[in-house]
Amino acid sequence: MRNAFLLASIFLASACIAQDGTTQPVGKRVHRIYVDELHFPNNPDWDGIVRSKLISSLVQDCASDCSVVEAVGPSGDNGEDTSDGVLTGTVVVQPSPDNRHYRVQGAMRLVDKNGTVLWADTIYSSSFARSATSSFADNTAKKLTSFLSHSARK
């Protein structure tokens, strides 16, 4: 009797932890992602190229789990309005001591329309990548799409 009560309590607690307050799992809610401007404290000119690479990597990795929306039209402000989640973050680009290579690291997060952070991670470029920014974009896309596909299966 005591073991049955303990098992029932554990089952109930795990069900409560898995529930995020909505009727749908997180992955089901986020299908359309808008990539916001990234913040580069030391290199503000890098936003355009890294954001473009991130969008390209997401489009390649998303498959049926998500799609990337872009702002269109003369005002250019409707991309975020039509999305389920916004990907944003702060990124630092650091040269190696010999100034021959770069290392990129960023604190990235996916936020829903209510301001709830659904996913957050620190992402690094690969040490031996030919392009640190491409490596960073690929690593971000892989981690985010893995989260979305894992969340959708729950």
C-alpha positions in Angstrom: 0.0 0.0 0.0 2.8 2.4 1.0 4.7 1.6 -2.3 1.6 2.1 -4.4 1.1 5.5 -2.8 4.7 6.4 -3.4 4.5 5.4 -7.0 1.3 7.3 -7.5 2.9 10.4 -5.9 6.0 10.2 -8.2 3.7 9.7 -11.3 1.6 12.7 -10.3 4.6 14.9 -9.6 6.3 14.0 -12.9 3.0 14.8 -14.7 2.8 18.2 -13.0 6.5 19.0 -13.8 6.0 18.1 -17.5 3.0 20.3 -17.8 3.8 23.9 -18.8 0.4 25.4 -17.9 -1.1 25.1 -21.4 -2.9 22.3 -23.1 -0.2 21.8 -25.7 3.5 20.9 -25.3 6.0 23.7 -26.0 7.1 22.2 -29.3 3.6 22.2 -30.6 3.2 25.9 -30.0 6.3 27.0 -31.8 6.2 26.3 -35.6 7.0 29.8 -37.0 10.2 31.4 -35.7 11.3 34.9 -36.3 15.1 35.6 -35.9 15.4 39.0 -34.2 18.4 41.3 -34.4 21.3 39.9 -32.5 23.2 42.0 -30.0 27.0 42.3 -30.6 28.5 44.4 -27.8 32.0 44.4 -29.3 31.2 44.0 -33.0 27.9 45.7 -33.9 28.6 45.4 -37.7 28.4 41.6 -37.5 24.6 41.4 -36.9 23.5 41.2 -40.6 25.9 38.4 -41.6 25.4 36.2 -38.5 21.6 36.7 -38.6 21.5 35.7 -42.3 23.6 32.6 -41.6 21.4 31.7 -38.6 18.3 32.0 -40.8 19.8 29.8 -43.5 20.9 27.2 -40.9 17.4 27.1 -39.3 15.7 26.7 -42.7 18.0 23.8 -43.5 17.6 22.1 -40.1 13.9 22.8 -39.3 12.3 20.3 -41.8 8.7 19.8 -40.6 9.4 20.9 -37.1 9.4 24.6 -37.8 9.6 27.4 -40.4 11.4 30.7 -40.4 9.4 33.9 -41.0 10.9 37.1 -42.3 9.6 40.7 -42.1 8.2 41.7 -45.5 6.5 44.8 -46.9 7.3 48.4 -46.7 7.2 48.7 -42.9 9.2 45.5 -42.3 7.7 44.9 -38.9 5.3 42.0 -39.5 7.7 39.1 -39.3 7.7 39.0 -35.5 3.9 39.5 -35.4 3.2 36.4 -37.5 5.6 34.1 -35.6 5.0 31.8 -32.6 8.4 32.4 -31.2 11.3 34.9 -31.5 14.9 33.8 -31.4 17.3 36.4 -30.0 20.5 36.6 -28.2 23.8 38.4 -27.4 26.9 37.3 -29.3 30.6 37.9 -28.8 33.1 37.5 -31.6 36.7 37.1 -30.3 39.9 36.9 -32.3 42.4 34.2 -31.4 45.7 35.4 -29.9 47.4 35.2 -33.3 44.4 37.0 -35.0 44.2 34.3 -37.6 40.9 32.7 -36.4 37.8 33.8 -34.5 35.7 32.2 -31.8 32.0 33.0 -31.5 29.9 32.5 -28.4 26.4 33.6 -27.7 23.6 33.4 -25.2 20.6 32.5 -27.3 16.9 32.2 -26.3 13.6 31.4 -27.9 10.7 33.5 -26.4 7.0 33.0 -27.1 4.5 35.8 -27.6 3.8 36.0 -23.9 7.4 36.6 -23.1 8.0 33.2 -21.7 11.5 31.9 -22.4 11.0 28.4 -24.0 14.6 27.6 -24.7 17.9 29.1 -23.8 21.5 27.9 -24.2 25.0 29.1 -24.5 26.3 28.3 -28.0 29.9 28.2 -29.2 31.5 28.0 -32.6 33.5 24.8 -33.2 37.2 25.2 -32.5 38.4 24.0 -35.9 35.7 25.5 -38.1 36.7 27.3 -41.3 34.1 30.0 -40.5 33.3 30.7 -36.8 30.1 32.5 -37.6 28.8 29.7 -39.8 29.7 27.2 -37.2 27.9 29.2 -34.5 24.8 29.5 -36.7 24.9 25.7 -37.5 25.3 24.8 -33.8 22.5 27.2 -32.7 20.1 25.7 -35.4 20.9 22.1 -34.4 20.3 22.7 -30.7 17.1 24.7 -31.3 15.6 22.2 -33.8 16.6 19.3 -31.5 14.7 21.0 -28.7 11.7 21.7 -30.9 11.5 18.1 -32.2 12.0 16.6 -28.8 9.3 18.9 -27.3 6.9 18.1 -30.1 7.2 14.3 -29.4 6.3 14.8 -25.7 
